[in-house]
Amino acid sequence: MEDPSSGTANVSMSVKDDEFKLIVNADGNSVIGTSQLHIKGSDETETLAIFNQDSDVRLFYNNTRRFATTNEGAYISGSSVSTGLEVHDGTNTAIRSATQTRFNFDGNTYVSNESTNGAARVAFALSGTGAANAKVAVSQSNDLHVYSGSINVQSGLTQPTGSYLSAGNLNSVSVAGSNGIQKANFIIKNKALDETEEQIFTWFPWQGLYPIPALSTSTNCSAQLKVELTLMERGTNLNTPATKIGQIVAYSVFGLEGSGYNVGENPSGSVSLVNQTTQIGDNIDVDFSVNSGGAASSYIRVLLDNDGTGFPTGGLQVGGTVEITVIQALA
């Protein structure tokens, strides 16, 4: 070892034995030579890093390996199935593990393909990365392609809203003749009916019904309601099931005046396209009830058999959907 105070131009420190070599040169060229460099904490009980000759480099967090180099690139280990490679910008986090990729961003997240190739597309695939593995894709012409399976909207929810379609701005009044339109399907939850004037669905247009927004007080609209119901006579004896079931499909159209929240049904009332209920009751039908004249009270309500007298003795089990189409073309 040479003393730096001696003024020697090439001061160095060298420690050697058969398995370890340490050379520190004044010119900045420092060498640690060993087949395995094992770095531990001050009490030598916690491993911080391991450097292996002709093999990997390992970095540890609290004595657990989290990062290592591999022949293919890098190995990253998380503490659970939902952690692994984490990318931070101080506020947002993206996580990639062996079982999932999760983005938690305070803003928009984009999956994009900016290729100029005419066949370029963004695709989601299973069991492989080839075109044959694509399940859903967006083509360059902005068409959505579903290659296999069905489209299941809001799967797993106990009370799903249904499907939704929107075009234009439903509440826009800045341009005369604005053409907003929205259509949504809502589930009528399966329920037992055995009382008079059974309410099965209510829509308050001015309070909103997600995903249809609350309608503007300065906009006039029209709304069509389509109700599809499946009915079954309640009871334990279904030895003749063909005579215990029925169905109804009914339509009605309403005017919605923004000022004062007024609601009005077409004077012709509702139209039933299908009513197969004669086997399970008398005069069972869908009725639409309207309350108008104020935000707190205005609604459109769907009733089944307005007086309840036609229900079978054991009552009815009913479920189905309501489709609401709202258009706005007056500004």
C-alpha positions as CSV (number, residue, x, y, z in Angstrom):
1,M,0.0,0.0,0.0
2,E,1.4,3.4,-1.0
3,D,0.9,6.5,1.1
4,P,-0.9,9.3,-0.8
5,S,1.1,11.9,1.1
6,S,4.3,10.7,-0.6
7,G,3.2,12.4,-3.8
8,T,3.5,9.2,-5.9
9,A,1.7,9.8,-9.2
10,N,-0.1,6.4,-9.3
11,V,-1.1,5.8,-5.7
12,S,-2.9,2.5,-5.2
13,M,-4.1,0.0,-2.6
14,S,-4.0,-3.7,-3.3
15,V,-5.1,-6.6,-1.1
16,K,-4.8,-10.1,-2.5
17,D,-5.1,-13.8,-1.5
18,D,-6.1,-16.9,-3.5
19,E,-9.8,-16.1,-3.6
20,F,-10.1,-12.3,-3.2
21,K,-8.5,-9.3,-4.8
22,L,-9.1,-5.6,-4.1
23,I,-7.3,-2.9,-6.1
24,V,-8.1,0.8,-5.7
25,N,-6.1,3.1,-8.0
26,A,-5.7,6.8,-7.9
27,D,-6.8,7.0,-11.6
28,G,-10.3,5.9,-10.6
29,N,-10.0,2.3,-11.9
30,S,-11.1,0.2,-8.9
31,V,-11.4,-3.6,-9.0
32,I,-13.0,-6.1,-6.7
33,G,-12.2,-9.6,-7.8
34,T,-14.0,-12.7,-6.4
35,S,-16.2,-15.5,-7.7
36,Q,-18.9,-14.4,-5.3
37,L,-19.2,-11.0,-3.5
38,H,-21.7,-11.3,-0.6
39,I,-22.6,-7.9,1.0
40,K,-24.3,-8.1,4.4
41,G,-25.5,-5.7,7.0
42,S,-23.4,-4.5,9.9
43,D,-24.3,-7.4,12.1
44,E,-23.8,-9.9,9.2
45,T,-27.3,-11.4,9.7
46,E,-29.1,-9.7,6.7
47,T,-28.1,-10.2,3.1
48,L,-28.1,-6.9,1.1
49,A,-26.7,-8.1,-2.3
50,I,-24.9,-11.0,-3.9
51,F,-22.7,-10.8,-7.1
52,N,-21.9,-14.1,-8.7
53,Q,-19.2,-14.6,-11.3
54,D,-20.6,-16.1,-14.6
55,S,-24.1,-16.0,-13.1
56,D,-26.6,-13.6,-11.6
57,V,-26.6,-10.4,-9.5
58,R,-29.1,-10.4,-6.7
59,L,-30.6,-7.5,-4.7
60,F,-32.5,-8.0,-1.5
61,Y,-35.2,-6.2,0.5
62,N,-35.2,-7.0,4.2
63,N,-33.3,-10.2,3.6
64,T,-35.7,-11.4,0.7
65,R,-34.5,-11.5,-2.9
66,R,-36.5,-9.1,-5.0
67,F,-34.3,-8.5,-8.1
68,A,-31.9,-10.6,-10.0
69,T,-30.3,-10.6,-13.4
70,T,-31.0,-13.6,-15.6
71,N,-29.8,-14.9,-19.0
72,E,-33.0,-13.5,-20.5
73,G,-33.1,-10.2,-18.7
74,A,-34.2,-9.7,-15.2
75,Y,-36.2,-11.5,-12.4
76,I,-38.5,-9.5,-10.2
77,S,-40.3,-11.1,-7.2
78,G,-43.2,-9.5,-5.4
79,S,-44.5,-10.2,-1.9
80,S,-47.9,-11.3,-3.2
81,V,-49.7,-12.1,-6.4
82,S,-50.6,-8.4,-6.8
83,T,-47.1,-7.0,-6.4
84,G,-43.9,-7.2,-8.5
85,L,-42.4,-4.6,-10.8
86,E,-43.7,-1.2,-9.5
87,V,-43.3,2.0,-11.5
88,H,-43.9,5.3,-9.7
89,D,-44.0,8.9,-10.6
90,G,-44.6,10.2,-7.1
91,T,-48.4,10.0,-7.3
92,N,-49.3,7.1,-9.6
93,T,-48.4,3.4,-9.6
94,A,-48.2,0.7,-12.2
95,I,-47.7,-2.9,-11.0
96,R,-46.7,-6.0,-13.1
97,S,-46.7,-9.4,-11.5
98,A,-46.7,-12.9,-12.8
99,T,-50.5,-13.1,-12.6
100,Q,-51.7,-9.6,-13.4
101,T,-50.9,-6.1,-14.7
102,R,-52.5,-3.3,-12.8
103,F,-52.5,0.4,-13.6
104,N,-53.5,2.9,-10.8
105,F,-53.2,6.2,-12.5
106,D,-54.7,9.6,-11.5
107,G,-55.7,10.4,-15.1
108,N,-56.3,8.6,-18.5
109,T,-54.7,5.3,-19.3
110,Y,-54.1,4.5,-23.0
111,V,-53.3,1.3,-24.9
112,S,-52.2,2.5,-28.3
113,N,-50.8,1.2,-31.5
114,E,-49.3,4.1,-33.6
115,S,-48.0,2.0,-36.4
116,T,-48.6,3.2,-40.0
117,N,-49.2,-0.4,-41.1
118,G,-52.7,-0.7,-42.6
119,A,-53.3,-3.9,-40.7
120,A,-52.2,-2.5,-37.4
121,R,-54.6,-3.1,-34.5
122,V,-54.7,-3.3,-30.7
123,A,-55.7,-6.7,-29.5
124,F,-56.2,-8.6,-26.3
125,A,-55.3,-12.3,-26.5
126,L,-55.3,-15.4,-24.4
127,S,-53.0,-18.5,-24.5
128,G,-50.6,-16.9,-26.9
129,T,-49.6,-13.7,-28.7
130,G,-50.5,-14.7,-32.3
131,A,-53.4,-13.4,-34.4
132,A,-55.2,-16.7,-33.8
133,N,-55.1,-16.0,-30.0
134,A,-56.9,-12.6,-30.2
135,K,-60.2,-12.5,-28.4
136,V,-61.0,-8.8,-28.7
137,A,-59.4,-6.3,-31.1
138,V,-59.8,-2.7,-32.4
139,S,-58.8,-2.5,-36.0
140,Q,-57.3,0.5,-37.8
141,S,-60.8,1.4,-39.1
142,N,-61.9,1.7,-35.4
143,D,-64.1,-1.4,-35.6
144,L,-64.4,-3.5,-32.5
145,H,-64.0,-7.2,-33.2
146,V,-65.0,-9.9,-30.7
147,Y,-63.6,-13.2,-32.0
148,S,-65.0,-15.7,-29.5
149,G,-67.4,-15.9,-26.6
150,S,-70.2,-13.5,-25.8
151,I,-70.4,-9.9,-24.7
152,N,-71.3,-9.9,-21.0
153,V,-72.1,-6.5,-19.6
154,Q,-71.6,-5.9,-15.9
155,S,-71.0,-9.6,-15.2
156,G,-70.9,-10.5,-11.5
157,L,-72.9,-7.5,-10.2
158,T,-75.9,-8.5,-8.0
159,Q,-78.0,-5.7,-9.5
160,P,-76.5,-4.8,-12.9
161,T,-77.7,-1.8,-14.8
162,G,-77.5,-3.5,-18.2
163,S,-76.2,-2.2,-21.5
164,Y,-75.9,1.4,-22.6
165,L,-75.7,3.4,-25.8
166,S,-75.1,7.1,-26.2
167,A,-74.7,9.6,-29.1
168,G,-74.5,13.3,-29.0
169,N,-75.1,15.4,-25.9
170,L,-78.5,14.7,-24.4
171,N,-78.6,17.9,-22.5
172,S,-77.1,20.2,-25.1
173,V,-79.1,23.3,-25.8
174,S,-76.3,25.5,-27.2
175,V,-77.2,24.5,-30.8
176,A,-80.7,24.5,-32.2
177,G,-81.8,21.0,-33.2
178,S,-79.2,19.3,-31.1
179,N,-79.6,15.5,-31.5
180,G,-78.6,13.8,-28.3
181,I,-79.9,10.2,-27.8
182,Q,-79.3,7.7,-25.1
183,K,-80.5,4.1,-24.7
184,A,-80.1,1.9,-21.6
185,N,-81.3,-1.4,-20.5
186,F,-82.2,-1.9,-16.8
187,I,-82.8,-5.2,-15.0
188,I,-86.1,-5.7,-13.2
189,K,-85.0,-7.8,-10.3
190,N,-86.8,-11.0,-9.8
191,K,-89.5,-10.5,-7.1
192,A,-92.7,-12.0,-5.8
193,L,-95.9,-10.1,-6.5
194,D,-99.0,-10.7,-4.4
195,E,-100.4,-7.3,-3.6
196,T,-102.5,-4.8,-5.5
197,E,-100.8,-2.1,-7.7
198,E,-97.5,-3.8,-7.7
199,Q,-94.7,-1.4,-8.6
200,I,-91.8,-3.1,-10.4
201,F,-89.8,-0.2,-11.8
202,T,-89.6,3.6,-11.3
203,W,-87.6,6.2,-13.2
204,F,-87.2,9.8,-11.9
205,P,-85.9,11.6,-15.1
206,W,-84.8,14.7,-13.3
207,Q,-82.8,12.8,-10.6
208,G,-81.1,10.6,-13.1
209,L,-80.9,6.8,-13.4
210,Y,-77.3,5.8,-14.0
211,P,-76.0,5.7,-16.7
212,I,-78.7,8.0,-18.0
213,P,-78.0,11.5,-16.5
214,A,-80.4,13.8,-14.8
215,L,-82.1,15.7,-17.6
216,S,-81.7,19.4,-17.9
217,T,-84.5,21.7,-16.8
218,S,-84.0,23.7,-20.0
219,T,-84.3,20.8,-22.4
220,N,-87.4,19.1,-23.8
221,C,-87.1,15.4,-24.5
222,S,-89.2,12.3,-25.4
223,A,-88.7,8.9,-23.8
224,Q,-89.8,5.5,-24.9
225,L,-90.0,2.7,-22.4
226,K,-90.1,-0.9,-23.5
227,V,-90.8,-3.5,-20.8
228,E,-90.2,-7.2,-21.2
229,L,-91.3,-9.5,-18.4
230,T,-91.3,-13.2,-17.7
231,L,-93.8,-14.4,-15.2
232,M,-94.4,-17.6,-13.3
233,E,-97.1,-18.7,-10.9
234,R,-95.8,-19.1,-7.4
235,G,-96.2,-22.3,-5.6
236,T,-94.6,-25.7,-5.1
237,N,-96.8,-27.7,-7.5
238,L,-95.3,-27.2,-11.0
239,N,-96.3,-30.6,-12.4
240,T,-97.8,-28.8,-15.4
241,P,-95.2,-26.1,-15.9
242,A,-96.5,-25.1,-19.4
243,T,-99.6,-23.6,-17.7
244,K,-97.7,-21.8,-15.0
245,I,-95.6,-19.4,-17.1
246,G,-96.3,-16.3,-19.2
247,Q,-94.7,-13.3,-20.8
248,I,-95.5,-9.6,-21.6
249,V,-93.8,-7.1,-24.0
250,A,-95.2,-3.6,-23.7
251,Y,-94.2,-0.1,-25.0
252,S,-95.2,3.5,-24.2
253,V,-93.8,6.9,-25.1
254,F,-93.6,10.0,-22.9
255,G,-93.0,13.7,-23.3
256,L,-90.6,15.3,-20.9
257,E,-90.7,19.1,-20.5
258,G,-87.7,20.6,-18.7
259,S,-89.5,23.6,-17.3
260,G,-91.4,22.4,-14.2
261,Y,-90.3,18.8,-14.8
262,N,-93.5,17.9,-16.5
263,V,-94.1,14.3,-17.7
264,G,-96.9,13.3,-20.1
265,E,-97.8,9.9,-21.6
266,N,-99.1,9.7,-25.2
267,P,-102.9,9.7,-24.9
268,S,-103.1,6.3,-26.6
269,G,-101.3,4.9,-23.6
270,S,-99.2,1.7,-23.7
271,V,-99.2,-0.9,-26.4
272,S,-98.8,-4.6,-25.6
273,L,-97.1,-6.5,-28.4
274,V,-97.1,-9.8,-26.5
275,N,-99.3,-10.9,-23.6
276,Q,-99.3,-14.6,-22.9
277,T,-100.7,-14.7,-19.3
278,T,-104.2,-16.1,-19.7
279,Q,-103.1,-19.5,-18.2
280,I,-101.8,-17.9,-15.0
281,G,-104.3,-15.1,-14.3
282,D,-107.0,-12.7,-15.6
283,N,-106.3,-9.3,-17.2
284,I,-102.7,-9.3,-16.2
285,D,-101.0,-6.4,-18.0
286,V,-98.3,-3.7,-17.8
287,D,-99.5,-0.2,-16.8
288,F,-97.5,3.0,-16.9
289,S,-98.2,5.5,-14.1
290,V,-97.0,9.1,-14.4
291,N,-96.6,11.8,-11.7
292,S,-95.8,15.2,-13.0
293,G,-95.2,18.8,-11.9
294,G,-92.1,18.9,-9.7
295,A,-88.6,17.5,-9.3
296,A,-89.4,15.7,-6.0
297,S,-92.5,14.0,-7.4
298,S,-92.1,13.6,-11.2
299,Y,-91.6,10.0,-12.2
300,I,-92.6,7.3,-14.7
301,R,-93.6,4.1,-13.0
302,V,-94.2,0.6,-14.3
303,L,-96.9,-1.4,-12.7
304,L,-98.1,-5.0,-13.2
305,D,-101.9,-5.5,-13.1
306,N,-103.1,-2.2,-11.7
307,D,-105.6,-3.6,-9.2
308,G,-104.0,-7.0,-8.5
309,T,-107.3,-8.9,-8.9
310,G,-106.1,-11.0,-11.7
311,F,-103.2,-12.6,-9.9
312,P,-103.3,-16.3,-9.2
313,T,-103.9,-17.4,-5.6
314,G,-100.3,-18.0,-4.8
315,G,-99.1,-14.8,-6.4
316,L,-96.6,-14.2,-9.2
317,Q,-92.9,-14.3,-9.6
318,V,-91.7,-11.7,-12.2
319,G,-88.5,-10.5,-13.6
320,G,-87.3,-8.9,-16.8
321,T,-85.9,-5.7,-18.3
322,V,-86.8,-2.1,-19.1
323,E,-85.3,-0.4,-22.1
324,I,-85.3,3.4,-22.0
325,T,-84.6,5.5,-25.1
326,V,-84.4,9.2,-24.6
327,I,-84.1,11.7,-27.5
328,Q,-83.6,15.5,-27.4
329,A,-84.1,17.5,-30.5
330,L,-85.5,20.8,-29.3
331,A,-83.3,23.7,-28.1
